[in-house]
Amino acid sequence: MEVYHGSFTTVEKPHIIKGRYTKDFGVGFYCTQLKQQAERWSGKYDTPRVNVYEYTMTEGLKVLEFQEMTDEWLDFVVACRAGQPHSYDIVIGAMADDQIYNFISDFIRGTITREQFWVLAKFKYPTHQIAFCSEASLKCLTFKSVYSI
């Protein structure tokens, strides 16, 4: 399967990114199956690039996949955004875009209830992310190419 990573540079050798801000699925190297989403990710940089990889699952990895947004997905994202670690090598599911992230923040603060979150949580367009959260998971990726936006 082909996956994409939006960046400001070519990333031939992916690595786990531990940024200042917590992400939906914790620390990791984030990719998506959606080319347009990777292009949006890279669009925030002066030199937008989309890296293309072949993703081949390796046996023995601990994978968590959310087929849809559920209470389990919400609770997992809330925990990860609070900085709580998890033991998964790969996490796959919907991405909390800027609008959804604001609703998650409201839910965390108690400004809205879980029920209100689900009423508000409608995506403008489909989202998808794969977080490669361990060094072993990065071996599933083979760099193919990069292109500029």
Z-matrix of the N, CA and C atoms (Angstrom, degrees):
N
C 1 1.448
C 2 1.531 1 108.21
N 3 1.318 2 116.39 1 141.46
C 4 1.454 3 121.43 2 178.31
C 5 1.524 4 109.57 3 -91.80
N 6 1.350 5 115.93 4 134.98
C 7 1.465 6 121.76 5 176.61
C 8 1.518 7 108.92 6 -131.31
N 9 1.343 8 115.72 7 161.19
C 10 1.459 9 122.26 8 -172.29
C 11 1.527 10 110.51 9 -129.18
N 12 1.335 11 114.60 10 147.42
C 13 1.463 12 121.58 11 177.26
C 14 1.525 13 108.03 12 -131.43
N 15 1.335 14 117.08 13 116.80
C 16 1.455 15 121.48 14 177.57
C 17 1.517 16 110.66 15 -81.38
N 18 1.343 17 116.66 16 134.58
C 19 1.459 18 120.99 17 -175.73
C 20 1.526 19 109.79 18 -155.34
N 21 1.335 20 115.04 19 -173.87
C 22 1.465 21 121.53 20 174.72
C 23 1.528 22 110.30 21 -105.83
N 24 1.342 23 116.34 22 -1.02
C 25 1.452 24 121.10 23 -174.03
C 26 1.529 25 110.74 24 -150.42
N 27 1.306 26 115.88 25 171.14
C 28 1.459 27 121.52 26 173.79
C 29 1.523 28 108.78 27 -76.77
N 30 1.326 29 116.48 28 133.52
C 31 1.466 30 121.69 29 -179.70
C 32 1.532 31 107.57 30 -124.45
N 33 1.334 32 115.64 31 84.69
C 34 1.461 33 120.01 32 179.92
C 35 1.517 34 111.81 33 -74.50
N 36 1.339 35 116.50 34 -32.11
C 37 1.463 36 121.50 35 -179.75
C 38 1.527 37 108.43 36 -120.08
N 39 1.331 38 116.66 37 93.11
C 40 1.466 39 119.84 38 -179.05
C 41 1.528 40 112.10 39 -60.01
N 42 1.323 41 115.31 40 149.98
C 43 1.457 42 120.98 41 176.13
C 44 1.536 43 108.60 42 -141.03
N 45 1.315 44 114.95 43 159.86
C 46 1.467 45 120.79 44 179.57
C 47 1.522 46 107.90 45 -69.21
N 48 1.325 47 116.33 46 127.26
C 49 1.457 48 121.41 47 -177.76
C 50 1.528 49 108.83 48 -101.04
N 51 1.313 50 114.77 49 119.34
C 52 1.469 51 121.18 50 176.38
C 53 1.516 52 107.65 51 -110.07
N 54 1.330 53 115.97 52 92.60
C 55 1.455 54 120.67 53 -176.94
C 56 1.514 55 112.12 54 -90.03
N 57 1.334 56 114.19 55 179.22
C 58 1.466 57 120.33 56 177.57
C 59 1.515 58 111.58 57 -70.23
N 60 1.318 59 115.83 58 -28.27
C 61 1.457 60 119.73 59 -175.20
C 62 1.523 61 109.94 60 -105.98
N 63 1.313 62 115.67 61 140.93
C 64 1.454 63 120.05 62 178.50
C 65 1.526 64 109.73 63 -75.39
N 66 1.301 65 115.92 64 148.72
C 67 1.468 66 122.65 65 -177.29
C 68 1.523 67 110.32 66 -111.95
N 69 1.322 68 115.49 67 171.11
C 70 1.463 69 121.48 68 -177.83
C 71 1.521 70 113.31 69 -53.34
N 72 1.329 71 116.63 70 -44.52
C 73 1.458 72 120.70 71 -175.75
C 74 1.521 73 111.64 72 -115.03
N 75 1.320 74 117.87 73 25.35
C 76 1.461 75 122.28 74 177.29
C 77 1.514 76 112.67 75 83.16
N 78 1.332 77 115.17 76 -164.91
C 79 1.468 78 119.69 77 -179.55
C 80 1.515 79 108.70 78 -69.54
N 81 1.328 80 115.73 79 147.80
C 82 1.453 81 119.44 80 179.49
C 83 1.511 82 111.71 81 165.12
N 84 1.303 83 114.64 82 -176.64
C 85 1.457 84 123.18 83 173.93
C 86 1.523 85 105.48 84 -108.23
N 87 1.337 86 116.14 85 116.91
C 88 1.466 87 121.37 86 -171.03
C 89 1.522 88 112.04 87 -98.59
N 90 1.316 89 115.14 88 132.21
C 91 1.456 90 123.02 89 175.50
C 92 1.525 91 108.42 90 -132.06
N 93 1.320 92 115.31 91 175.38
C 94 1.459 93 121.38 92 177.01
C 95 1.520 94 109.02 93 -148.02
N 96 1.323 95 116.46 94 156.47
C 97 1.462 96 121.65 95 172.44
C 98 1.523 97 110.65 96 -82.81
N 99 1.318 98 117.59 97 -12.27
C 100 1.458 99 122.57 98 -174.59
C 101 1.530 100 110.76 99 -96.52
N 102 1.317 101 116.22 100 107.60
C 103 1.466 102 121.32 101 -178.48
C 104 1.526 103 111.92 102 -56.63
N 105 1.346 104 117.51 103 -42.56
C 106 1.464 105 121.34 104 -178.97
C 107 1.524 106 111.39 105 -63.12
N 108 1.323 107 117.42 106 -35.41
C 109 1.460 108 120.26 107 178.38
C 110 1.523 109 110.50 108 -66.71
N 111 1.327 110 117.71 109 -43.48
C 112 1.469 111 121.07 110 177.69
C 113 1.529 112 109.88 111 -61.97
N 114 1.319 113 117.23 112 -36.52
C 115 1.466 114 120.48 113 177.93
C 116 1.529 115 110.17 114 -66.35
N 117 1.343 116 117.48 115 -38.08
C 118 1.473 117 119.91 116 176.25
C 119 1.530 118 109.94 117 -65.73
N 120 1.355 119 117.65 118 -42.19
C 121 1.467 120 121.15 119 177.75
C 122 1.519 121 110.73 120 -57.15
N 123 1.330 122 116.86 121 -44.43
C 124 1.468 123 120.08 122 -175.88
C 125 1.522 124 112.20 123 -76.41
N 126 1.333 125 117.25 124 -18.35
C 127 1.453 126 121.59 125 -176.64
C 128 1.515 127 114.73 126 -64.60
N 129 1.329 128 117.79 127 -14.44
C 130 1.465 129 119.72 128 179.45
C 131 1.530 130 112.46 129 -81.49
N 132 1.334 131 117.23 130 -4.67
C 133 1.460 132 121.64 131 -177.73
C 134 1.530 133 111.27 132 -102.55
N 135 1.338 134 115.78 133 157.37
C 136 1.465 135 121.10 134 177.06
C 137 1.529 136 111.67 135 -68.89
N 138 1.325 137 117.35 136 -30.47
C 139 1.466 138 122.65 137 -179.81
C 140 1.530 139 109.53 138 -122.53
N 141 1.341 140 117.06 139 70.30
C 142 1.464 141 120.21 140 -174.67
C 143 1.526 142 113.40 141 -63.81
N 144 1.338 143 114.76 142 131.97
C 145 1.455 144 122.00 143 179.19
C 146 1.530 145 108.22 144 -135.39
N 147 1.312 146 115.46 145 146.81
C 148 1.461 147 121.02 146 171.81
C 149 1.518 148 107.45 147 -119.40
N 150 1.324 149 115.42 148 118.85
C 151 1.454 150 122.46 149 177.03
C 152 1.523 151 108.58 150 -90.34
N 153 1.328 152 116.01 151 137.98
C 154 1.450 153 122.08 152 -177.29
C 155 1.533 154 108.22 153 -114.83
N 156 1.338 155 115.62 154 131.85
C 157 1.465 156 121.79 155 -178.63
C 158 1.513 157 110.37 156 -129.70
N 159 1.314 158 115.22 157 153.58
C 160 1.459 159 121.38 158 166.36
C 161 1.520 160 106.09 159 -93.04
N 162 1.328 161 116.21 160 127.47
C 163 1.466 162 122.36 161 -179.32
C 164 1.518 163 108.17 162 -108.18
N 165 1.331 164 115.68 163 116.28
C 166 1.455 165 122.31 164 178.61
C 167 1.523 166 107.93 165 -124.40
N 168 1.322 167 116.40 166 118.23
C 169 1.464 168 121.01 167 -177.81
C 170 1.528 169 110.70 168 -64.73
N 171 1.323 170 114.66 169 137.21
C 172 1.456 171 122.65 170 177.41
C 173 1.526 172 108.53 171 -104.34
N 174 1.316 173 116.55 172 138.59
C 175 1.472 174 121.29 173 178.34
C 176 1.520 175 110.53 174 -62.86
N 177 1.313 176 115.63 175 149.49
C 178 1.458 177 121.25 176 173.13
C 179 1.511 178 116.09 177 88.44
N 180 1.334 179 117.90 178 -1.90
C 181 1.458 180 120.15 179 178.79
C 182 1.529 181 109.91 180 -86.44
N 183 1.308 182 115.49 181 146.69
C 184 1.459 183 121.74 182 177.92
C 185 1.531 184 107.97 183 -89.48
N 186 1.338 185 115.77 184 113.34
C 187 1.468 186 121.75 185 -174.05
C 188 1.526 187 109.67 186 -118.57
N 189 1.333 188 115.30 187 135.63
C 190 1.459 189 122.17 188 172.69
C 191 1.516 190 106.91 189 -117.52
N 192 1.328 191 116.40 190 122.44
C 193 1.465 192 120.16 191 179.40
C 194 1.514 193 110.00 192 -124.56
N 195 1.320 194 115.31 193 126.63
C 196 1.458 195 122.39 194 175.36
C 197 1.526 196 106.91 195 -98.32
N 198 1.330 197 116.62 196 114.84
C 199 1.463 198 120.81 197 179.84
C 200 1.529 199 111.51 198 -72.85
N 201 1.322 200 115.51 199 -26.84
C 202 1.467 201 120.88 200 178.98
C 203 1.524 202 108.44 201 -154.47
N 204 1.319 203 115.30 202 170.88
C 205 1.467 204 119.83 203 177.50
C 206 1.526 205 108.15 204 -75.46
N 207 1.330 206 115.53 205 119.77
C 208 1.466 207 122.54 206 -179.28
C 209 1.529 208 107.70 207 -133.71
N 210 1.326 209 116.36 208 176.84
C 211 1.460 210 119.76 209 174.37
C 212 1.529 211 110.50 210 -59.68
N 213 1.327 212 117.28 211 -36.67
C 214 1.467 213 120.49 212 178.14
C 215 1.532 214 110.64 213 -61.62
N 216 1.347 215 116.81 214 -43.95
C 217 1.477 216 121.53 215 177.25
C 218 1.526 217 109.60 216 -60.20
N 219 1.340 218 117.04 217 -48.92
C 220 1.470 219 121.55 218 -178.69
C 221 1.519 220 110.77 219 -58.83
N 222 1.327 221 117.34 220 -47.61
C 223 1.471 222 120.82 221 -179.06
C 224 1.527 223 111.30 222 -63.60
N 225 1.342 224 117.01 223 -37.51
C 226 1.465 225 120.70 224 178.86
C 227 1.531 226 110.49 225 -66.23
N 228 1.337 227 117.15 226 -45.79
C 229 1.477 228 121.47 227 179.16
C 230 1.526 229 110.17 228 -62.59
N 231 1.323 230 117.89 229 -43.65
C 232 1.466 231 121.40 230 178.93
C 233 1.526 232 109.85 231 -59.21
N 234 1.331 233 117.46 232 -45.91
C 235 1.474 234 121.53 233 -179.81
C 236 1.529 235 110.82 234 -63.13
N 237 1.329 236 117.12 235 -45.39
C 238 1.471 237 120.10 236 179.85
C 239 1.519 238 111.62 237 -64.78
N 240 1.324 239 116.80 238 -41.86
C 241 1.470 240 119.67 239 179.59
C 242 1.526 241 111.28 240 -68.24
N 243 1.329 242 117.23 241 -20.14
C 244 1.468 243 121.53 242 175.23
C 245 1.535 244 110.70 243 -85.07
N 246 1.342 245 116.67 244 -0.32
C 247 1.456 246 120.47 245 177.59
C 248 1.515 247 115.26 246 89.45
N 249 1.336 248 117.25 247 8.87
C 250 1.460 249 119.79 248 179.46
C 251 1.531 250 109.68 249 -77.04
N 252 1.334 251 116.99 250 127.77
C 253 1.472 252 119.72 251 179.64
C 254 1.532 253 111.54 252 -75.13
N 255 1.313 254 115.95 253 161.93
C 256 1.467 255 121.80 254 174.60
C 257 1.529 256 107.83 255 -135.04
N 258 1.310 257 116.40 256 172.68
C 259 1.462 258 120.54 257 -173.98
C 260 1.527 259 113.38 258 -107.86
N 261 1.326 260 118.48 259 13.90
C 262 1.464 261 121.36 260 -178.44
C 263 1.523 262 110.93 261 -83.92
N 264 1.331 263 115.31 262 144.66
C 265 1.458 264 120.90 263 174.48
C 266 1.523 265 110.67 264 -80.46
N 267 1.332 266 115.57 265 -38.28
C 268 1.466 267 121.99 266 -178.19
C 269 1.523 268 108.32 267 -137.32
N 270 1.346 269 115.62 268 135.45
C 271 1.464 270 121.09 269 174.15
C 272 1.527 271 107.35 270 -126.23
N 273 1.329 272 115.57 271 131.83
C 274 1.465 273 121.93 272 -175.70
C 275 1.525 274 108.83 273 -126.49
N 276 1.324 275 116.42 274 137.36
C 277 1.464 276 119.30 275 175.66
C 278 1.505 277 112.59 276 166.87
N 279 1.319 278 114.97 277 -170.84
C 280 1.464 279 121.56 278 179.81
C 281 1.524 280 110.05 279 -66.72
N 282 1.319 281 115.30 280 151.91
C 283 1.459 282 122.35 281 178.52
C 284 1.528 283 108.65 282 -102.08
N 285 1.316 284 115.65 283 136.84
C 286 1.462 285 120.27 284 174.21
C 287 1.526 286 107.80 285 -80.40
N 288 1.338 287 116.44 286 97.55
C 289 1.469 288 119.62 287 179.18
C 290 1.534 289 108.80 288 -67.65
N 291 1.328 290 116.68 289 -178.61
C 292 1.476 291 120.34 290 -174.61
C 293 1.529 292 112.63 291 -55.27
N 294 1.324 293 116.82 292 -44.01
C 295 1.460 294 120.03 293 -179.06
C 296 1.535 295 110.30 294 -65.72
N 297 1.316 296 117.34 295 -47.34
C 298 1.460 297 121.35 296 -179.65
C 299 1.525 298 109.68 297 -64.01
N 300 1.347 299 116.70 298 -38.50
C 301 1.463 300 119.77 299 178.99
C 302 1.531 301 110.98 300 -59.45
N 303 1.322 302 116.53 301 -39.83
C 304 1.470 303 119.52 302 178.09
C 305 1.527 304 110.99 303 -61.64
N 306 1.323 305 117.13 304 -39.59
C 307 1.465 306 120.43 305 177.83
C 308 1.531 307 110.76 306 -68.05
N 309 1.340 308 117.05 307 -36.33
C 310 1.465 309 120.16 308 176.05
C 311 1.524 310 109.63 309 -63.48
N 312 1.327 311 116.99 310 -42.69
C 313 1.470 312 120.76 311 177.65
C 314 1.528 313 110.67 312 -60.41
N 315 1.338 314 116.18 313 -42.48
C 316 1.465 315 119.82 314 177.72
C 317 1.529 316 110.71 315 -62.65
N 318 1.331 317 116.62 316 -40.22
C 319 1.468 318 121.13 317 179.01
C 320 1.530 319 110.35 318 -65.02
N 321 1.336 320 117.42 319 -43.79
C 322 1.469 321 121.77 320 179.53
C 323 1.530 322 110.23 321 -60.48
N 324 1.346 323 116.70 322 -42.91
C 325 1.465 324 121.32 323 -179.26
C 326 1.524 325 112.57 324 -73.61
N 327 1.329 326 116.81 325 -13.26
C 328 1.454 327 119.93 326 -178.16
C 329 1.516 328 113.17 327 85.38
N 330 1.338 329 117.22 328 10.81
C 331 1.464 330 121.88 329 179.32
C 332 1.518 331 111.11 330 -70.70
N 333 1.340 332 115.96 331 -31.97
C 334 1.466 333 120.35 332 175.52
C 335 1.530 334 108.19 333 -129.06
N 336 1.317 335 114.93 334 157.03
C 337 1.462 336 120.58 335 178.66
C 338 1.533 337 109.54 336 -86.90
N 339 1.319 338 115.30 337 169.81
C 340 1.468 339 120.34 338 175.81
C 341 1.532 340 109.69 339 -58.07
N 342 1.299 341 118.04 340 -42.97
C 343 1.466 342 121.96 341 -179.63
C 344 1.531 343 110.62 342 -62.53
N 345 1.342 344 116.70 343 -42.37
C 346 1.467 345 119.97 344 178.05
C 347 1.523 346 110.80 345 -65.17
N 348 1.333 347 116.93 346 -37.71
C 349 1.467 348 119.91 347 177.65
C 350 1.523 349 110.26 348 -56.24
N 351 1.338 350 117.14 349 -48.25
C 352 1.464 351 120.32 350 -175.78
C 353 1.521 352 112.20 351 -66.89
N 354 1.326 353 117.61 352 -30.26
C 355 1.458 354 120.03 353 176.15
C 356 1.534 355 109.97 354 -68.07
N 357 1.347 356 116.45 355 -39.78
C 358 1.467 357 121.43 356 -177.16
C 359 1.524 358 113.53 357 -81.01
N 360 1.307 359 118.00 358 -25.85
C 361 1.472 360 122.75 359 -169.86
C 362 1.525 361 111.78 360 -79.64
N 363 1.291 362 115.27 361 80.19
C 364 1.458 363 121.58 362 176.04
C 365 1.533 364 107.42 363 -121.48
N 366 1.345 365 116.01 364 126.51
C 367 1.464 366 119.79 365 -179.57
C 368 1.523 367 111.15 366 -78.66
N 369 1.334 368 116.02 367 143.37
C 370 1.459 369 121.54 368 174.76
C 371 1.524 370 110.20 369 -71.25
N 372 1.330 371 116.33 370 -33.00
C 373 1.460 372 123.34 371 -179.21
C 374 1.530 373 106.98 372 -151.24
N 375 1.323 374 117.08 373 160.69
C 376 1.467 375 118.87 374 -178.52
C 377 1.531 376 111.33 375 -60.88
N 378 1.327 377 115.94 376 145.50
C 379 1.457 378 120.70 377 176.00
C 380 1.518 379 108.95 378 -129.23
N 381 1.321 380 115.65 379 154.88
C 382 1.460 381 121.24 380 -179.80
C 383 1.523 382 107.70 381 -158.41
N 384 1.320 383 115.83 382 140.23
C 385 1.458 384 119.15 383 174.59
C 386 1.521 385 110.19 384 -147.37
N 387 1.316 386 114.24 385 148.53
C 388 1.458 387 122.41 386 172.96
C 389 1.513 388 105.60 387 -125.20
N 390 1.320 389 116.53 388 119.50
C 391 1.464 390 120.80 389 177.38
C 392 1.530 391 107.81 390 -102.00
N 393 1.325 392 115.48 391 119.11
C 394 1.456 393 122.04 392 174.84
C 395 1.524 394 105.24 393 -92.18
N 396 1.331 395 116.18 394 106.54
C 397 1.462 396 122.29 395 -165.81
C 398 1.524 397 114.43 396 -102.96
N 399 1.321 398 118.14 397 -0.87
C 400 1.462 399 120.72 398 -179.57
C 401 1.525 400 109.13 399 -138.84
N 402 1.315 401 115.36 400 159.58
C 403 1.465 402 119.78 401 177.37
C 404 1.525 403 110.28 402 -60.48
N 405 1.337 404 117.09 403 -38.04
C 406 1.466 405 120.49 404 179.37
C 407 1.527 406 111.03 405 -61.68
N 408 1.333 407 117.41 406 -37.29
C 409 1.468 408 120.52 407 -178.53
C 410 1.523 409 111.95 408 -68.00
N 411 1.311 410 117.36 409 -29.72
C 412 1.471 411 120.52 410 -179.60
C 413 1.522 412 111.73 411 -64.69
N 414 1.320 413 117.01 412 -21.62
C 415 1.466 414 120.98 413 178.84
C 416 1.528 415 111.55 414 -70.86
N 417 1.322 416 117.53 415 -10.23
C 418 1.458 417 122.35 416 176.16
C 419 1.532 418 111.83 417 -77.38
N 420 1.335 419 116.95 418 -12.36
C 421 1.460 420 122.21 419 -175.10
C 422 1.525 421 111.62 420 -104.23
N 423 1.334 422 115.82 421 133.26
C 424 1.460 423 122.78 422 173.84
C 425 1.524 424 107.36 423 -122.34
N 426 1.324 425 116.69 424 119.94
C 427 1.472 426 121.59 425 179.99
C 428 1.523 427 109.53 426 -64.25
N 429 1.353 428 116.08 427 130.98
C 430 1.471 429 121.40 428 178.33
C 431 1.525 430 112.11 429 -109.48
N 432 1.353 431 115.56 430 -47.87
C 433 1.469 432 119.25 431 -175.00
C 434 1.517 433 109.56 432 -168.56
N 435 1.332 434 114.37 433 175.63
C 436 1.459 435 121.81 434 173.73
C 437 1.522 436 107.32 435 -142.54
N 438 1.318 437 116.39 436 147.72
C 439 1.473 438 119.09 437 174.34
C 440 1.519 439 108.97 438 -138.71
N 441 1.323 440 115.08 439 153.93
C 442 1.459 441 122.08 440 179.71
C 443 1.519 442 109.72 441 -93.10
N 444 1.317 443 114.79 442 150.55
C 445 1.476 444 121.04 443 177.85
C 446 1.522 445 108.30 444 -93.76
